[in-house]
Amino acid sequence: ALLYKSAIFKLEYYETFSVYLQTDYGTQDYTRDILLVRGILNNETLHILVNHWSSRREGEKETEPKRLAASNKVQSIIQTIKEEDANAKIIVMGDFNDNPNNKSITSMETESMLYNPFKTVWSRDKGSLNHNFQWNLFDQILFSTNFFDTRNSSLAFQKANVFNPKDLTQHHGKFRGQPFRTYVGKRYKGGYSDHFPVFVSFKSL
């Protein structure tokens, strides 16, 4: 879903797209749809693609083809958008279940001319989720490079970061500093999520 303030963002159109997957037995497998939203922000038409790609639960390499299929679908949607408007401003966001250096993400950058500010946000000490005491940054927001053309844009990129204030963070124990989870297994812990949110900021020109 895309949450927005109706006083700031004017919705024009939305559509969902399925990602076709196959099991090892040749039958159809299913994953979450991709949501495309078009609307007006600061007198600028934006095309926003919201994603939640297949998890790594069955193994990173074993599930990689599913995320590559989703990546290819995003690129196909972007190509269609650009056929109608070569200068379309596009934002691609979501939980990709892949890091900024994985092929599913880097191929979107190169093939669809997207900029990923989270490549420089991710580090040994920073990410949006922690697995086996290693930070991953599965949650990312990419956008088309024409946002940097300030002569033809009413929005200018300022910064990108992980939103990790203390009240979203585990305070004690060996998991200190990690996201304060709602559940650990079936045990209710009262936290917010096992992921930190991420954000990008644009300023009005």
N, C-alpha and C positions, 0 to 999 in steps of 0.2 A: 504494500500500500504506500501511497504518498500522502503524507500529512502536510497541510499548508494553511497559511492564514489567508482567508478569502479577501481580506481588506488589502492585501499586498500582491497576491498572485491570483490572476484571473484565469480560471480553467476554460480551455476551448475544446479539448478533444482528449479522449483516452481510448486505448485498445490493449488487449492482452495477446501475447504470442506464446504458443506452446513450443517446447523444445522436444523434438522427436528422438527418443532413445530406444535401443534394443537390448534385451537381455542376452545372456550367452546362449539361450535356446531359440533366439530369433523372434521372440515375442516382444511386444511393445512394453517398455519400461516408462515410468512416469517421474517427473520432477516438477518443481514449481514453475509457473508461467513467468514470463517477462512482461512487466507493465510499462507501456509507453504513455506518457502524459505530455500534452502540448498546452502551453499557456503563456500569458503575458506577465513579465516581471520588469518593473521599471521601464515600461514601453519597449521591452525587448521580448521577442518571441523565443521561447525556450522549448527544446524537446528533451524530456527527462526520461531516462530508462532505469527502472527500478528492478533490482535483481536479488535473488537468493539462490545461489547455485548448489549443486549436489555436494553433500558432506564428504569427508574423508574417512568416515567410520569404518569402511571395509578396506582401508589402506589408501595412501596417497596415489600410488601408481595405478592401483586397480581401478580407482574412480576417476582418474585424470581424463579419460575420454569423455565422460559426462560433462565435465566443466569446459572442455574444448568445444563440445557440441553447443553448449550455451554461449560461449564466446563467439563462435561462428554465426549463431543466430543473431546476436547483438550486432555484429558487423553487417549482416544482411539487412537488418532493420535500418541501420545508419545509412547504408548505401541507398536504400529506397527513399529515405528522407532527403538525402543530398541530390537525388535525381529530380526532386521537386523544388529544392532550394539549395543550390550549391554552397551558399554561405550560411546555412543553418547553424545555429548555436546549440550544441548538444552536451548534455550532462549524463554520465553513466555512473550509477551508484549502487551500492548494496554490499551484502555479505557474499563474497565470491568464493569463500573457502579455498582460496589460493592467495599467495603472497605477491607483492609487486614484481618479483623477479620470475614468477612462473609464466610459462608459455601462453596460457589462456589470457593473461593480462597484457603481456608485452606484445602479443600479436594484435590486440585491439589498439594499442598505442600506435604501432607502425602502420597497420593497414587502414585504420580509420582516422588517423591523424588526431589522436587524443593526447592530452598531457596528463600525466599522473603525478601530482605533487606529493603523494604518499611514498614515493620511492626514497625521498630524502627524510621523511618523518620516521620511517621504520629503522630501528637500531637494536642493538643487543639489549638495551635497557628500556625500549619503548615499543609498544604494540597495542592492539585492541583486544587480544586474548592471549592467555598463557597456557601452554601445554607442555607438561614435563619440564617445567621451569625454563622454558624458552618462549620468547615473545614472537607471536605471529601478528601479521596485519592483514587479516582477511577482509576487513571492512575498509572500503576505499571509495573515493569519489574522483572520477576522471572527467575531463571536459575538453571540448574541441579547442584547437590551438588558436582559432580566430578570436577567442576572448582576449588575446594579447594585442589585437589590432585596435588600439584605443581610438583610432579615427572613425571606426565603424562599429563601435560598441558603446552602450551606455553603462556597462558594467566592467569593472577591472578587478582581476584577481588580487587578493591581498595575502592570504595565508591559508594553510591547512594544518590540522593538528588532531591529536587524540584528545578527547574530553575525559579527563581522569581525575576529577576533584576527590577530596578525601571521603566524601559521603558515598561515593560509588566504589570505594576501595576496601578490601579486606584489611583490617587494622592489626590483627594479632596472628600468632602462630606461623607455621612454615610457609603459608600462602600469603603472608603479609605483602601488600603492594599490588596484589592481583585483583581482578574484578570481584566485587562482593556479590556472590551468586544467590539467586532465588532458591534453587535446589542444588543439593549435591547428591546425586542418585535420587532416591525417593525421600530424602530428608529435607524438610523445608528449613532454609536458613534465613529467610527474610530479607535477602538482598535484592538487587535490581536485575542483574544479568551476568552471564559469564563472559560477555563482551563489553568493552568500553565503547561509547559512541565515538564517531569521528565527524569532523566538520570542515567545510571550506568557507572562507569569507570573501565576499565581493563588495567593492565600494561603488557607489553611484558616481558617474562622471557628469 
